[in-house]
């Protein structure tokens, strides 16, 4: 009996040690990924380069449309194909390396120069397509790894801590991006930034070598992707509370379509050089650092729905400040406030989805949400870019603020209770 008890305690200690090691690997990965992100971010650096080439806003809108739209479409298949096992983490790391390699190639081509602006646009879109496919394939499994490493009662705090470390790395990366944009002339400054960002992204995958995956689960050899969609994805979409969450998420996603162009609006208002784009990337990640922790605490104490609503309110206020503000300090504060959309998405919105479907694997919940959001992610930025070309920044961004308010109202409104049978 004593030997059996000691053996059980030893196994429990080993499991706890592996859990702590896995959480450390995840947090280190977030820190190093955040370092790379501002150097190649599709809402600051890439639009800035395309604007340097003289590309219209409607075409610039293709960048987030491809990046986030294809990213959403690829995820259900990735969640269906991959199962827990010894190769899952290795394959995920290799896929993320391809993402970084694409940005390194883009940077080298930018340093060499393009004969026509259209050629530069085509290469940028091709790299964003590669990034969308690779991160879209890897992220559902990463979501599984994150959720498996933490208990549900600590999830909100851990999600917030992840985003905080992502923000710490992002601040340093943003300052590096601002320095590169200042010390060199365009387009060399953009090329150097893309090369550095892609290299750091590839190096960030080394941290996940510390992760120890759980034993593989038996796979259903007769399962088809169509059956997976019918049996796992569609039933969740029909669930009343989850459907309300999805409706709010669609409105929220549409509202964030205009954020890509906010950095260009501030650059025009302040009449500053490309160095502002690097500083805004650092400011974006600083917002991620501070606001993620706040949202994580709110989610654990008052519920993830309250955290989601708080994020929507702050985003709306920040967007309105960017539209109507004129003072530099006020505009930067408004951009900081509007940047809450990212921690709202990765902390509060994700935590709410997992709480509404506790019985489902995280990759399934993640991919179900992405499937529903795919049309908004694709067409939202395209419509925002075309609208800004026609009516300037003000009216389209006001519409985005209105959509965020509608999303908050959808979450506030309680789900209708089923009527009793008479």
C-alpha positions in Angstrom: 0.0 0.0 0.0 2.8 2.4 0.8 4.6 1.6 -2.4 1.4 2.1 -4.4 0.8 5.5 -2.6 4.3 6.6 -3.2 4.1 5.6 -6.9 0.8 7.6 -7.3 2.4 10.6 -5.6 5.4 10.3 -7.9 3.3 10.2 -11.0 1.3 13.2 -9.7 4.5 15.1 -9.1 5.8 14.2 -12.6 2.6 15.3 -14.2 2.7 18.6 -12.3 6.3 19.2 -13.3 5.5 18.6 -16.9 2.5 21.0 -16.6 4.7 23.7 -15.2 7.3 23.1 -18.0 4.6 23.3 -20.6 3.3 26.6 -19.3 6.8 28.0 -19.2 7.3 26.9 -22.9 4.1 28.6 -23.9 4.9 31.9 -22.1 8.4 32.0 -23.6 6.9 31.4 -27.0 4.5 34.3 -26.5 7.3 36.6 -25.4 9.6 35.8 -28.4 6.7 35.8 -30.9 5.7 39.2 -29.6 9.3 40.4 -30.3 8.9 39.6 -34.0 5.3 40.7 -34.5 5.7 44.5 -34.8 8.4 44.1 -37.4 6.0 42.6 -39.9 2.5 43.3 -38.5 -0.2 43.5 -41.2 -1.9 46.5 -39.5 1.1 48.8 -39.3 4.3 47.7 -41.2 2.8 46.1 -44.3 0.2 48.9 -45.0 3.0 51.4 -44.5 5.2 49.7 -47.1 2.3 49.5 -49.6 1.4 53.1 -49.0 5.1 53.9 -49.8 4.5 52.1 -53.1 1.5 54.2 -53.8 -1.0 51.4 -53.5 -4.7 52.4 -53.0 -6.5 51.6 -49.8 -8.8 49.1 -51.5 -5.8 47.0 -52.4 -4.2 47.5 -49.0 -7.4 46.0 -47.6 -6.6 42.8 -49.4 -3.7 42.3 -46.9 -5.8 41.7 -43.7 -8.5 40.1 -45.9 -6.1 37.4 -47.1 -4.3 37.1 -43.8 -7.3 36.7 -41.5 -9.8 35.3 -44.0 -7.7 32.4 -45.3 -6.4 31.9 -41.7 -10.0 31.3 -40.6 -10.9 29.0 -43.5 -7.9 26.6 -43.1 -8.4 26.0 -39.4 -11.3 23.5 -39.4 -9.3 21.1 -41.7 -6.2 21.5 -39.5 -8.3 20.7 -36.4 -9.7 17.6 -38.1 -6.4 16.2 -39.4 -4.2 16.7 -36.4 -4.5 14.6 -33.2 -2.4 14.7 -30.0 0.8 12.8 -30.4 4.6 13.0 -30.3 4.8 14.7 -33.7 2.1 17.3 -33.2 4.4 19.9 -31.6 7.3 19.2 -34.0 5.0 19.7 -37.1 3.5 22.9 -35.6 7.0 24.3 -35.0 8.0 23.5 -38.6 4.9 25.2 -40.0 5.6 28.3 -38.0 9.2 28.3 -39.3 7.7 28.5 -42.9 5.8 31.6 -41.8 9.0 33.3 -40.7 10.8 32.2 -43.8 8.2 33.9 -46.0 8.7 37.2 -44.3 12.5 36.9 -44.6 12.1 36.3 -48.4 9.8 39.3 -48.6 12.4 41.5 -46.8 15.2 40.4 -49.2 13.0 41.1 -52.2 12.1 44.5 -50.8 15.8 45.3 -50.3 16.5 44.3 -53.9 13.6 46.5 -55.1 10.6 45.9 -57.4 10.4 47.2 -61.0 6.7 48.1 -60.6 4.5 48.7 -57.5 2.1 46.0 -58.7 5.0 43.5 -58.4 5.6 44.5 -54.8 1.9 44.2 -54.1 1.8 40.7 -55.6 4.7 39.5 -53.5 3.3 41.0 -50.3 -0.1 39.2 -51.0 1.7 35.9 -51.7 3.6 36.1 -48.4 0.5 37.0 -46.5 -1.3 34.0 -48.1 1.6 31.8 -47.0 1.4 33.2 -43.5 -2.4 32.7 -43.3 -2.1 29.1 -44.4 0.7 28.2 -42.0 -0.5 30.0 -38.9 -4.1 28.9 -39.7 -2.8 25.3 -39.7 -0.8 25.6 -36.5 -3.0 27.8 -34.3 -5.8 25.2 -33.6 -3.2 22.8 -32.2 -1.5 25.6 -30.3 -4.9 26.4 -28.8 -5.1 22.8 -27.7 -1.7 22.9 -26.1 -2.5 26.1 -24.2 -5.8 24.9 -22.8 -4.4 21.4 -21.9 -1.7 23.1 -19.8 -4.0 25.0 -17.4 -7.1 24.3 -15.3 -10.4 26.1 -16.3 -10.5 28.1 -13.1 -7.1 29.7 -13.9 -7.6 30.0 -17.6 -8.6 33.7 -17.7 -5.5 34.7 -15.7 -3.2 32.5 -17.8 -4.7 33.9 -21.1 -4.0 37.4 -19.7 -0.5 36.4 -18.7 0.2 35.1 -22.2 -0.9 38.3 -23.7 1.1 40.3 -21.2 4.3 38.6 -22.2 3.4 38.9 -25.9 3.1 42.7 -25.1 6.4 42.8 -23.4 8.1 41.3 -26.4 6.1 43.5 -28.7 7.2 46.7 -27.0 10.9 45.8 -27.6 10.1 44.7 -31.1 8.2 47.9 -31.8 11.1 50.0 -30.6 13.4 48.0 -32.9 11.0 48.5 -35.8 10.9 52.3 -35.1 14.7 52.4 -35.0 15.1 50.5 -38.3 12.5 52.8 -40.0 14.5 55.9 -38.9 18.1 54.9 -39.6 17.5 53.8 -43.2 15.6 55.2 -46.1 12.6 53.5 -47.8 12.3 50.9 -49.0 15.5 49.5 -47.3 14.1 50.2 -43.9 10.9 48.1 -44.6 13.1 45.3 -46.0 15.3 45.2 -43.0 12.3 45.1 -40.7 10.7 42.2 -42.6 14.0 40.2 -42.5 14.5 40.8 -38.8 10.8 40.0 -38.0 10.9 36.7 -40.0 14.2 35.7 -38.4 12.9 36.3 -34.9 9.7 34.5 -35.6 11.7 31.4 -36.7 13.8 31.6 -33.6 10.7 31.8 -31.4 9.7 28.2 -32.3 12.8 26.9 -30.4 11.0 27.6 -27.1 8.2 25.0 -27.9 10.9 22.3 -27.9 10.5 22.4 -24.2 6.8 21.3 -24.5 5.9 17.7 -23.6 2.8 16.5 -25.3 0.3 14.0 -23.9 0.1 10.5 -25.3 -1.7 10.1 -28.6 -5.4 9.3 -28.8 -6.8 6.7 -31.1 -8.1 8.2 -34.4 -11.3 7.4 -36.2 -9.9 6.0 -39.5 -13.4 6.1 -41.1 -14.1 9.8 -40.3 -14.4 12.2 -43.2 -13.9 16.0 -43.1 -17.5 16.5 -44.2 -18.7 14.3 -41.4 -16.5 16.2 -39.0 -18.2 19.5 -40.0 -21.7 17.9 -39.7 -21.1 16.2 -36.4 -18.8 18.6 -34.6 -19.0 22.1 -36.1 -22.7 22.6 -37.1 -24.3 21.4 -33.8 -22.3 24.1 -31.9 -23.4 26.8 -34.3 -27.1 25.8 -33.6 -26.6 26.1 -29.8 -28.5 29.2 -28.6 -25.8 30.7 -26.2 -23.0 29.8 -28.6 -24.9 31.3 -31.5 -25.3 34.6 -29.5 -21.5 34.6 -28.9 -20.9 34.0 -32.6 -23.2 36.9 -33.6 -21.4 39.3 -31.3 -18.1 38.0 -32.6 -19.1 38.6 -36.3 -20.0 42.2 -35.4 -16.8 42.6 -33.5 -14.7 41.2 -36.4 -16.4 43.6 -38.9 -15.8 46.5 -36.5 -12.0 45.7 -36.4 -11.8 45.8 -40.2 -11.0 49.5 -40.1 -8.2 49.2 -37.6 -5.6 48.4 -40.3 -6.1 51.9 -41.6 -6.0 53.8 -38.3 -2.2 53.9 -38.3 -2.3 55.5 -41.8 -4.9 58.0 -40.5 -2.6 59.0 -37.6 0.4 59.3 -39.8 -1.5 61.7 -42.1 -2.9 63.7 -39.2 0.4 64.1 -37.5 2.4 64.5 -40.7 5.2 62.2 -39.5 7.6 59.8 -41.1 7.5 56.0 -41.3 9.1 55.9 -37.9 5.7 56.5 -36.4 4.5 53.1 -37.7 7.2 51.4 -35.7 6.2 53.4 -32.6 2.5 52.6 -33.1 3.5 48.9 -33.3 5.2 49.2 -29.9 2.2 51.1 -28.5 -0.1 48.4 -29.8 1.9 45.7 -28.0 2.1 47.9 -24.8 -1.7 48.0 -24.9 -1.7 44.3 -25.2 0.5 44.0 -22.2 -1.6 46.1 -19.8 -5.1 45.5 -21.1 -4.7 41.7 -21.3 -4.0 41.4 -17.6 -7.0 43.6 -16.8 -9.3 41.6 -19.0 -8.0 38.3 -17.6 -8.8 39.4 -14.1 -12.2 40.6 -15.1 -12.9 37.3 -16.9 -12.0 35.2 -13.8 -13.8 37.5 -11.3 -16.9 38.7 -13.2 -17.1 36.3 -16.1 -15.7 36.3 -19.7 -18.9 37.9 -21.0 -18.2 41.0 -18.9 -14.6 41.0 -20.1 -15.8 40.9 -23.7 -18.2 43.8 -23.2 -15.5 45.9 -21.5 -13.1 45.3 -24.4 -15.8 46.4 -26.9 -16.5 49.6 -24.9 -12.9 50.5 -24.7 -12.3 49.8 -28.4 -15.3 52.0 -29.4 -14.0 54.9 -27.3 -10.5 54.5 -28.8 -11.8 54.4 -32.4 -13.8 57.6 -31.8 -10.8 59.3 -30.3 -8.7 58.5 -33.4 -11.4 60.0 -35.7 -12.1 63.2 -33.8 -8.8 63.9 -32.0 -6.2 66.4 -33.2 -3.6 66.6 -30.4 -0.7 64.1 -30.7 -0.8 62.9 -27.1 -4.6 62.4 -27.4 -4.3 60.5 -30.7 -1.7 58.2 -29.3 -3.8 57.6 -26.2 -6.8 56.9 -28.4 -4.8 54.4 -30.5 -3.6 52.7 -27.2 -7.3 52.4 -26.2 -8.4 51.1 -29.6 -5.7 48.5 -29.5 -7.7 46.6 -26.9 -9.4 44.8 -29.7 -6.5 42.3 -29.9 -6.4 41.3 -26.1 -10.3 41.3 -26.2 -10.1 38.7 -29.0 -7.4 36.5 -27.5 -8.4 36.7 -23.9 -12.1 37.5 -23.3 -13.6 36.2 -26.5 -11.7 33.0 -26.5 -12.3 32.3 -22.8 -16.1 32.9 -23.3 -16.1 30.4 -26.2 -14.3 27.7 -24.1 -16.7 28.3 -21.2 -19.8 27.9 -23.4 -18.5 24.6 -24.7 -16.4 23.0 -21.9 -17.0 19.5 -23.2 -15.4 20.1 -26.6 -11.7 20.0 -27.6 -10.3 23.5 -27.8 -9.2 23.1 -31.4 -12.9 22.3 -32.4 -14.2 25.4 -30.6 -11.4 27.5 -32.2 -12.0 26.2 -35.7 -15.8 26.5 -35.4 -15.5 30.2 -34.4 -13.1 30.8 -37.3 -15.4 29.2 -39.9 -18.2 31.5 -38.9 -16.0 34.6 -38.8 -14.3 33.8 -42.2 -16.6 35.9 -44.4 -16.4 38.9 -42.1 -12.6 38.6 -42.0 -12.4 38.4 -45.8 -14.9 41.1 -46.9 -14.6 43.5 -43.9 -11.2 44.9 -44.7 -11.9 45.0 -48.5 -15.1 47.0 -47.8 -13.3 49.3 -45.3 -10.5 50.0 -47.7 -12.9 50.8 -50.6 -15.0 53.0 -48.3 -12.0 55.0 -47.1 -10.9 55.6 -50.7 -14.3 57.1 -51.4 -15.3 58.8 -48.2 -11.9 59.2 -46.4 -11.4 57.7 -42.9 -14.1 59.4 -40.8 -17.4 57.7 -42.0 -16.1 54.2 -42.3 -14.4 54.2 -38.9 -17.6 55.6 -37.3 -19.5 52.6 -38.8 -16.9 50.3 -37.3 -17.5 52.0 -33.9 -21.2 51.5 -34.3 -20.7 47.7 -35.1 -18.7 47.4 -31.9 -21.6 48.9 -29.9 -24.0 46.5 -31.5 -21.8 43.6 -30.5 -21.8 44.8 -26.9 -25.6 45.0 -27.0 -25.9 41.5 -28.3 -23.8 40.2 -25.4 -25.8 42.3 -22.8 -29.1 41.0 -24.1 -29.9 37.8 -22.3 -30.8 34.7 -24.3 -34.5 34.0 -24.5 -35.6 31.2 -22.1 -37.4 28.3 -23.7 -41.2 28.5 -23.4 -42.8 25.8 -21.2 -45.1 23.4 -22.9 -48.7 23.7 -22.2 
